[in-house]
Amino acid sequence: MKLAILGGGGFRVPYVYQALLRDHGSPRIGEVWLHDTDDGRLAAMAAVLAASAAGAEGAPVVRTSTDLNRALEGADFVFSAVRVGGLAGRVCDERVALDLNVLGQETTGPGGLAYGLRTIPVMVDVARRVKELAPDAYVINFTNPAGMITEAMQSVLGDRVLGICDTPSGLGTRVALALGLRPERLQLDYVGLNHLGWMRRILHDGVDVLPRLLADDDLLGGLEEGVVFGREWLRELGSIPNEYLYYYYFNREAVRATLDAPQTRGEFLVRQQEAFYERIAAASGGAALEIWRETTASRSASYMAEMKGAATGEALEDHSGVDPVDEGYAGVALSVMAAISRNEPASMILNVRNGSTVTALPPDAVVEVPVTVDANGIHPLVLDQPDLHQTGLMQQMKAVERLTIGAALSGSRTEAVKAFALHPLVDSVSVGRRLLDGYIDRIPEVAAVFKDGPR
């Protein structure tokens, strides 16, 4: 089978390839096409993958191309992790918002809307090409904002597009490890949108173990969410929120911490990646893989540092014991491919079409919920409806997402202003207008969306 990876020069690619190396089922992926707009990045990742495959029997063949159609043609699966506008765009996503004392994080807040505005037209075009060149392929989307992009692509490909995020599954694994339980024996009751959801029950052999976790000071205090949100707030909620909800529950603290930091996440990554590609261009053999490992370790250690630093006074180290290949998005992607191609049913949390799962949202809205995947596709599980607080936040954010999709595809400034102004982390029409103007002025790919559109 053929897997096309869009954004093939990105840092996530080795995780996906390493997951494929561990897969010995049949049929399996035998050919991996990396697509990127940058030849240098493709060459760097091809070197890392070659080092990863050294000595591995039956390693998938790796091919690279800057020709999107060639990479997509005849693919059985498409994994998408692209960054329209590059890291320079991410830095602007952050700084335009922070200059107005608003959160600039790339998926949550106005930074995520700016990211979506310039990414949606590109990904809808990708969906059209997939429909023409690989009509039987499933698209596994990791391109952010994942829920918004997945929903836009579903307008072309329907249920053959699904979104993945490792945050909910990672939370479930860490909870299992904290309780001394086997992760595969847990059933997770989770509901929300991408980067906006709640773990409401954690069933082990039919018994909800979440109350036990919430009641134990030591167990809860050792969990990352217990440190970030505080044990008292988790107990008051009666659930464990997705870590990105920190930006909603502690918005002022998050903005202050980001403003006080010496650099934004985007600025850190720009410097790190420039150094990485310079080093790897001169590397060979196993050195390329070691350079990648060093760089990804540094990236992981600083992930969401402004959130964790604001909560703890210092960055949290990763003591989760979670394997990023098996338990992260690469493992989720492999499970999806195995379930569909080999009819190996698997349960996981994905971004999928709502249907009747969350009755307060439209049937064609994308939600992040537990599903079963098999050769017949994706089947959301029946779940208890979210409470009023959860429902209200989900509805408001879904309205913002849909306005953003509409603005990105029509070029309507009116819809874009409404999206920014109605975002709960903006809460000001005048600031919403200034945000849109700022992004148009600073990011060419955003300006291009509104060049010929209606006012």
N, C-alpha and C positions, 0 to 999 in steps of 0.2 A: 504494500500500500504506500501511497505517497502523502507526505505531510508537507505543506507549505507554511513556512514561518515568516510572517510579515513583521518587519522590524528585526530582521535577522542579524543585524549588527549590534543588537542590544544585550545588556548584561543578563537578562533572564534566559537567554537561549541555551547556555550550557546546562542549566537545571533541567530543561525539557529534554535535551539530548541524553543526559545521564539517566533520566527516568526511562527513556527508550532502551538504553543499554541494559537496564535491569529487567526489561520485559522479554520473556521467552515464550509467550503464547503464540498461537497461530489462528488466523493471520496476524502479522505484526507489521509495523512500519519498516519498510526496507529502503526507502528513499526520502531524504529530507532536503527540501529546497529552501535556502535562506534568501529572502529578498530584502534589500535595503537600497536607499538612494545614494549611499556612500560606499564606494569600492574599498576604501581603507578600513572601514568598520567591518565590512564583510570578510576581508582578508584576516583581520584580527580574530574574529569569532571562529572562522574556519580553522585557524591554527589552534585555538583552545579546544575545539571539538576533536581535531585530529589527535591531540595529546590525550584527551579523555578516552578515545577509542583504542589507544595503543594496547595491543594484546587482547582486546575483546573479540570474542568469536561472533561472527555474524553481525557486526556493527552496521547500522544503517549507513548507506552511502550519502555523503553530503555534497550538495551542489550549491553554487551561489549565482545570483543574477541580480542586476539592477532593472531587469525587464519584468514588470509585474505580471503581464499576461503569461509569459513563459513559466514563471514560478507557479502560477495558479492552475495552468492547464492540466486537466485530468487529475487534480488532487482529490484524495478521499477525505482529508481533513485540512482545515486551515486554522492555524493558530495566529492570532493577531495581537501584537504588542507594539504599536507604532507611536511615535511622538511627533505630531505635526507641529512644526515651528521649532523643534529641537529644544535643547535646554535653555537657549536664549529666550524662547517664548515662555518657558516656565519661570525664569527669573522675572520677566515682566508681569506674568500672572500674579506673582507674589508682591512685587514692589508697587505696582499701580494701586493695589488694594491697601497695602500697608501705609502708603502715603496719605490715605484717607482714614487711617486708623481702623481698617476693616481687615478681617482675616484673609490672607492671600493663599492659603493652602490649595494645592493643585486640583483636588477633587471635591473639597468641601468649602463652600463659600463662593464668592465671586470669581476667585481664581479658577475654580472648576468650571464655571460658566464660560469664561473666556476660552478655556481649553476646549470645551465642548463646541463652542461656536466655530472654531477653525478646524476641528477634527471631524465633525459630523458630515460635511459635504464630501470629504475625502473617503470616509468609510462607507457612505452610501454608494459612491462610485465603485469602491471595492466590492460591495455586495452585488452590484449589477454585473461586474465582471465575473464574479463567482457563478452567478446564475447562468451566464453564457458559456463559460469555459470549464466549469466543474459543477454541473447542475445537481449532482448527487452528493456533494460535499457537505459536511457539517462545519460551521464556523465556530470556533471556540474563542471568544473575545476576552482579551485581557486589557485592551486599549481603554484608557480612562477618559472621561468618567464612565466606568464600565456599564452601569445600568442604562445611562442615557444613550451611549453608543449602541448597545445591544438593541434597545427599543427602536432606534432609527434604522438599523440594518434589518430588523424584522419586517419593516414595511416593504422590503424587497424579497427577503428570503424566508419569511415566516419563522416557524419553529426550528428551522435548521440553523438558527443562530442562538447561541446561549452564552451567557457571561459567567466568568469564574472570578472568584476572589478567595484568597487563602485565609482571610481574617476570621470568618466564622468557623471554618474547620480547624484552624489553628487554635482558636479559643477552646473548642471541644476537646482537642488533644491535650492541651495544657491542664484543663480541668480534670480530665481522666488521670493524668500523671499525678496531679496534686492529691487526688483521692485514692491513688494506688489501684486504679481500675484499668482494664484494657480498653483502649479507645474504640476498637471495632465492636465492642458490646454495648456501646452507648447509643441511644436514640436522642437526637437533639431537636428540641422544639424551639424553632427560631423563626422570627418574622420581621420583615422590613424591606427596605430598599438597599441598594449597594452603599456601603459605608454609613448606613443609618438603620440599624436593626437591634433586636434584643433577643438574648437567650433566655427563654421563660421557664423551661423545664429541661432537666437532664435525666433521662430515664436509663436506669441500669437494671436489666431483667425486670422491667415493668415498674420499678420503684423510682420515684423522683428523688435524686440525691442532691438537688440544688439547695433545699433547705438545710441539709447537713453542712454544705459548704458555707452558706451564708452565716450560719450560727457559730462557726469555728474561727476564732480570731487568728490563730496561727495559719490555718489553711488559706483563709481569705487574704490575710496580709501577705502571704507568699505568692499570691497570684498577681500578675502584672496589673490587671484591672482593679484589684483591691487597693493597690498602691496609687494608681492614677486617679481613680474616682473617689477613693476613700471607702472604708468598710461601711461607715454609717450610711452613705448615700446608696450604696448597693442594697443594703438591707431595706432602706426606705422604698426603693424601687421594687424590690422583690424579684429582680432579674439582673442579668449581667449584660450591659449594653456593649455594642460594638465599640471598639476603642475610639473610632472617629467621632462618636457622640460626645467625647470630651470637649470638642470645639463648640458644641451647642450648650452643654451643661455648665461649662466653665469658659465661656467665650472671652470675657474680659481678661482673665488670667492668661489665656492662650495668646491673645493679641499682644498683651504687655510683654510676655516672655519672648515672642517672636521679634518684637521691636527692640528689645534689649539685647538680643543675640548679636554676635559680631557679624554673622552672615546668615542668609536664608538657606533653606535646604537646597534650592536650585543653584545658588551661588557656590555652595560647597560641592555639589555634583559637577558643575562646570569645571572647576579646578581639578577635581579628582579624575574626571574622565579624560581631560586633556593630558594629564600625566600618564594615565593608563595607556592610551593609544600611542603615545610617544615611546613608552617603555616596550610595549608589545611589538611594535614595528621592528625593533632590533632583536627580539627574542626568537628562540627556535625550540622545537621539541617540547619537553616537559616544562620549560621555563614559562611558556605562554600560559599554561594551566595554573602554575603557581602564582603568577602575577594576577590572574583573574581571581583566584581564591583570596589573596591578600586584599584585593580591592573590594570584593563583595563582603568580606568580613568587616571592613571599615564602613561600608554602606549600611550594613545591618546594625552595627553598633550605634550609628547616629540616626537611625530611622525614628521619625516623629520625636526628635530630641526636644523640641520646644514644649511639647505636651508633657513628656516625662520629666524634663527639667523643672517645669513649673510645679509639677505635683510633688517632686521629691527633693528638689534642690540640686540634684545631680542626675546624670544620665543613668538609666537602668541597664545592666548587663543582661544578656540573654542566657538564662539558666533553664530554659524550657526543656532542653533535650529533644526538641522536635527536629527531625531530619528535613531540611528545606527541599530535598528532592522528592521524598516519598509523601511527606505531609503537607508540603506547600502547593502552590498553584500547578507545578509540574505534575505532582502526583494526582491532583484532581483532574487535570487534562488527560493523563494517561488512563485513569479510571473511566472517564467519559468515552474515550476512543475504544477501550476494551469492551465496555458494556454495549456499545452500538455495533461494533464490527464482529464481536465474538459472542454476543448475547450473554455476557457475564453481568447480570443485574447488579447494580450498585446504588447505594443510597448516599446522597451528599447534599450540600446546600449550594444552589446555583441561582443565577439571575435568569429568569424564564418568564414566558407570557403568563399573566395572572389567571385568565379564565375566571373561574368562580372561587378561587382560593381565598382572596381578600375581598369581601363583598363591598367594601367601601371604596374600592378603586375600579377603574374601567377594566373590562375583560382583556383588552389588548395592552394594558400597562405591563411593564416589566417589573417584577418583584424579586426579592431575594428570599427564598424559602426552601425547605427540605423537599427533595424530589427523589424518585426512583428512575434510573436510566437503564434501558435495555435496547434490544434490537428494534423495537417498535418506537423508540424515541424517548422523550422526557415526560414524566408523569408527576406533577406536583401532588404532594400528600395533603390529605384533609387536615386542617388545623383549627384550633380555637381562634376566634377573631381577636385582633389586637384591641387593647383598651382605648379609652378616649384620648389620652395623651399620645399614645403611639399612633393612633389613627390620624389625629389632627396633624401631627408633624409629617407623617407619610403623605397625606393629601396635599399639604402645602408644598412639599418638596416635589411631588409628582407634577403639580401645576407648574412649578418653576422649570422642571425638566422639559415639559412639553412646550412651554413657551420658548425655551432655548432651541429645541429641535426645530420648531416652526420658524424662528428667526434665522437659524443657520441655513435652512433650505429655501427660504423666500427672500432673505436679505432685508427683512422688515426691522427697522430700528424701533418701531413701536413695540413689537413683541419682545425685542431684546431688553428695552428699558423696563418693561413690565417684569421680565424674568429677574433682572437685578434688583429692582425695587421691592419685589415680593419675597425675595429670599429672606428667611428669618434672621440670618446673620448680617444683613444689610440694614433692614428696617428704616429706610429713608428713601423717598422718591428722588430727592435732589442728589443724594449720594449715588443712587442707582444710575442717574443720568451722567454724572461725572465719571463713574466707573466705566461705562460704555465708551464715552469720549476718550478716556485715558487709554483703554485697550485698543481702540481704533488708531489712535495716534502712535502707540508704541509697538504694535504687533502687525506687521504687514499682512499676515494670513487672516487676521480678524478684519482688517480694513477691506480686504478683497471680498469678504462675504457681503459687505454693505455697499460696495461700489455702485452697483446698478439696481439695487433693491428699492422697494417703496419706503417712504418715510414712515 
